[in-house]
């Protein structure tokens, strides 16, 4: 065997060993980053072309003449496709884009509009819709994580209930606190049950002739976890009268409104764009169901008069809803972080207190008594946190009016 072949085999073995180590140690992100650098280097000419075309189209560089416009446009489309493929790779591997790459994404969109201004508004509507759907998915993920965190809280609370009840001669104050804790925990459980009942009622209502095919498909595909996190995050009162208590068109409208934005999807006025709850399914028409929301919007507006002005209004409305969703996500994430922190703290305290199970409170040391008191207080705080709901803007306004009065 020649020395060159031996060296080649040795190099391959080393590379394989490194890759195996990265995979086994769950550090595959290192591999993805290396691939990312290679991909970016391979499209460096396209990146340069995007920047040059953007400069020329926006009047910074040499103006694009009528004769070369077609060629410039074709070359740009190739560069755009290459850059888009790179961005999709980064997204698939959850790799954050650099500031320059984010600016280049904006430059790509602006260049497309500058090269073909006649379709600029359609593309803006498409981009706004895409941003909205992405924001919706982000909120949905945050909502499901909050639900999961709260369900863990409920399990911890039950463990502590059992612990406190097992301790003989514990203070009566503990019983009062536990009663309040159980009330809050049951509120959370009732909200989950409410969500599941309303989802079932919504499916029946949306399946009626008045709801339309798109609405029926959207409700049918809605996961139980979505119904549960919406109900536990916004509360059972946020939908008004229970859908199950209504009938006919009223039930259909309530079902659509509960999912959010149904009135807009049906061609109505919907609720205020800034109201976070109804932004959940927004003006794009059931983006949560994964349908062709953009096409629905475009077809809807093409049938109306003053097409361009209507599209501008719709872009503005979608952008407002997207902003509302981002704000909502921040609120949900803040509650999740707070709840998770208290979960961990209580679990640690519970582990320390397990030795006290079935013990006699009067025989405990002062430190043990203080620890049990802290556990009960923290459990009460946690129970209030899992039953906490987010108010819509209308509720905020009502509270402000009450305070002024």
N, C-alpha and C positions, 0 to 999 in steps of 0.2 A: 504494500500500500504506500502510495507516494506521500511525501511530507505535506503537500498542499491539501490532499484529500483528508488527511488526519486533522490538519488545522481547521478545515471547513467543518468537519464533524464535531470537533471540539467547540467551535463557535456556536454551532446549532444547539449543542447540548447545553451550553451556558445560557443561551437565549431562552430555550425551553424551560430550564430550571428557574430562571427569573420570572417568566410568565406564570409558571405553576405556583411559585411563591406568592406572587401578587394576587392570583385568583384565590388561593387557599387562605390568605390573610385578609381577604375582602378589600384589597386595595386596587381593584380593577380600574378605579378612576385614573390611576397613573397611566395605565395603558391607553385609556380613552383620551387623555390629555396629549399623549405622544401622537396618537392617530390624528387628533385635532390639528396639531401643529403641522403635521405632514399635509393634511388636506388644505389647510390655509395657505401653505407654501405653494401647493400645486395650482391654486387659483389666484395667485398674486397678480398675474396679468389681467385677469377679469376684474379684480378689485381696483386695479389702477384704471382700467377702462371705465368702470362705474363712476369713479371720482372725476375723471376727465369729462365724461359725457354730462355729468351733473353740472359741472362748472360751465360747460359750453351752453347747455340748455337754459341755465339760469342767468346767462349773460356775463359770467365772470371771465370765461376764456373766449377763444375764437368762436364767433357765431356760426351756428349750423346753417349752411345754405340749403335752399330748396332741393338742389340736385343731389346732395349727399345725405339728405334727411332719411331716406329709406334705408341706406346702408348703415348709417349710424344707429338707426332703430333696431335693425336686425342684429348688429354686433352687440348692442346693449342687451337685447333679449337673451342672447347666449350667456353674457356675463351675469345677468340677473338670475338665470336658471342655475348656473354654477354656484353663485353665492347663496341662493335659496337652499340648494342641496346641503351646503355647508352648515347653514343655520339649522336645518332640520336634523342634521347629525348631532349638533350641539344640544338641541332640545331633547332628542331621544336619549341622550346620555346624561341629561340634567347638568350640562356644563354652562356656567354663566358666561354671557357675552361680555367682552371688554367694552369700555366706553366708546372706543373708535368703531367697534362693530355695531353698536347700537346706533351711533350717528350714521353709519353707512346704510343701515336698514331704512332710516328716515330718508336718506338721500335717494335710495332706490325708489321709494314710493313717490317722492316729489319729482324725480326725473321722468317716471312713467307718465305722470300727469302733465308735465311740461311737453313731452314728446307727442302726447295725444290728448290735448285739453278738452276735446269734445266729450270724452268719456271719463273725465276727471271726477265728476260728481258721483257717477256709478261706482267708481273704485273707492271713493271716500266712504260711501255707504257700505260697501263690502268690507272695508277695513274696520269701520266702526262696529259692524256686526260681528266680525271675527274677534275683535277686542272684547266686546260684550260677552260673547259665548265663553271666551277664555276666563273672564272675570267671574262668570256664573259658575264654571267648573271649579274655580278656586274657592268660591264661597261654599259650594256644595261639599268640597273636601274638608274645609274648615268646620262646617256644620257637623259632618259625620264624625270628625275627630273629637269635637266637643261632646257629642252624644256618647261616644265610646268612653271618654274620660269621666263623664257623669255617671255612666253605668257602673264603672269601676268604683266611683264614690259611693254609690248606693250599696255595693257589696261590702265596702269597708264599714259603712254605717251599721249595717246589719251585724257584722262581726262584733262591733263595739257594743251594740245593744245587748247581744248575748252575754258579753263579758260583764257589763255592768249589772245586768239582771241576775247573774250567777253569784254575785258577791253579797253575802249575808250582811244585814244591818248597815247597808249603805245609806247615806243621807237622803232624806225625802226630797231635797232640792234636785238630786240626780233624777228622781222619777219625773219631776216636773219638766226638767230639761229634755229628758228622753221622750216625753209626750209631744213636746214641740218639735223635736227632731223627726219623730215619726210622721207628724202632720206634713212637714216640708218634704219628706221623702215620698209620702203618698201623693203629694201634688205632682211631683216629677213622674211617678209611675202612672198617675191618672192622665197626664199630658201625653205620655207614650200611647196609652190605650185610646185616647181621643184621636191622636194622629192616625192610628191604624183604622179606626172606625170611619174617620172622615175620608181616608184614602179609598176605602171600600165604597163609600157613598159617592165619592167623586167619580169613580170608575163607572158606576151605574148611571150617574147623571150625564157624564161626558159621552157615554155610549148612546145616548138618545139622539134623535134626529136633529134637535136644535143645536147640539154641541159641535157637530161637524166631525169629519174623519180625522183631521189633524189633532183636534183636542182629544178625541177618544183614544187615538194611538199614543198620545203623550201621557195621558193619565194611566193607561194600561201598562206602559213601560216604566212608570215611576216606581222606584225601589221602595220597599217598606222603610228602610233606613232614612230615606229622604222625608217621608211622611213623619217619621218619629222625630227627626232633628228639627224640622220646621215647627212642629207642635211644641216641643220642649224649649225651643229658642225664643219663639214669639208668644207662646202661651195659647191656651184654648180660646181665650176671648178675642184673639186677633182676627178671627174669621167672622165674628159676629154670631148670628144665629147658626146653630149646627145644621149642616147640610141634610142630615138625616131627618130633620124636622120640616124640611121644605119639600116642594114637589114641582114637577114640570120645569118651565123656563127658569123659575127662581132657583131651583136646585142646580140647574146647569150653570147659571151665572155664578152661583156661590162656589161651585166646584172649581170653575175656571179661576175665579178671583182668589180662591184659597191657594191654588198653585202659583198664582201671581201673574198679572199681565194678561189674563184671559180675555178681558174686554178689548184690549188692543189687538190681540190675535184675531178676534172676531170682527174687527173693523170699528169698534167703539172708541170712546175717548180714554178708557183706562183710568188709572189713578195718577196722581202727581208723580212726575218722573223722579223727584227727589225722595219719594217715600220708599225706603229700603225694602220693605216686605214685598211690594208688588214689583219691584225691580227684579225679583228672583227669577221670573220667567219672562220678564221684559217685553219690549215691543217687537222683538224679532220673530215671535211666533213659535213657541215651544222649542227653543234651542236645547233645552234639557233632554228632549227626546232624541236628539241626534239627527233630526230631520233636516231637509234642505231649507233651512230658515231663510237664507238669503234670497233664494228664488221666490219664496212666498212673499217676502217683502217687496221685491222688485215687481212681481206680477201685480201685486196689490196696487202699487203706486202708478204703474203704467196705465191702469184703467181710470185714473183720476185726472181731472183738469189741472192746469198749472203744474205740470209734472216736475219741472226743475225746482220750483219753490217748495213743493211738497217733499221732495227728496231732502232739501236743505233742512226742513223742519224735522224730518225723521232722523237725519244724522245728528242733529242737536239733541233730540229726545233720547236716542240711543246712547250718546256720550254722557248725558246726565244720569242715565240709569247705570252706566258703567262706573261712573264716579260714585254713585250711591252704593254699588256693590263693593267697591274697594273699601269704602268707609265701614260698611257692614262687616267685611272680613276682619278689619282691624279690631272691631269691637268683639267679635266672636273669638279671635285669637287671644285677646287680652283675658277673657274669662277662662279660656282653656288653660292658659299658662298659670293663672291664679289657682284654678281648681287642681291642676296636676301637682303644683307645689304643695298644696294642703294635703292632697292624697298621700304623697311621699312622707310628709311630716307625720301624719296620723298613723301610717303603716309602721313607721319606726317606733312611735310611742306604743302602738298596740303590741308590737313584738316584745317590748320591754315589760308590758303589763300582763302578758299571757300567763306568767307565773302566779299572778294574783287570782286567776280564775277559780271560782268556787271557794274563795277565801272568806275570812271574817274581817270586815272593814275595821272593827275596833282593835284588831290585832296588828294592823298595818303600821308602819313607821310614818312619821310626818312627811318624809320625802315621797313615800308611796301614795299617801293620801293627796298630796299636792299634784303628783303626776296624774292620778285618776281625775282630779278636778280639771286639770289642763286638757286631758283627753276629752272629757265631756264638753268643755267649752269649745274646743276646736271642732268637735263633731257637730255641734250646733251651728258653728260658722259654715261648715261644709254643707250642711243640710240647707241652709239659706242660699248658698251659692248654687247648688244644683237645681233649685226651684226658681232661680232668678231668670226673668225673661227680658228681652230687649223691647223697648217701646218704639212704635212707629212715630213718624213726625207728627201725625195728628194727635197722638197721645201726649207727646211732649208739649204741643201747643195747648192742649186741655189743662195739663198740669200748670203751665205758666199762667193761664187765665185764672186758675183757682188760687194760685199764690198772690196774684195781683188783687183779686177780690178780697 
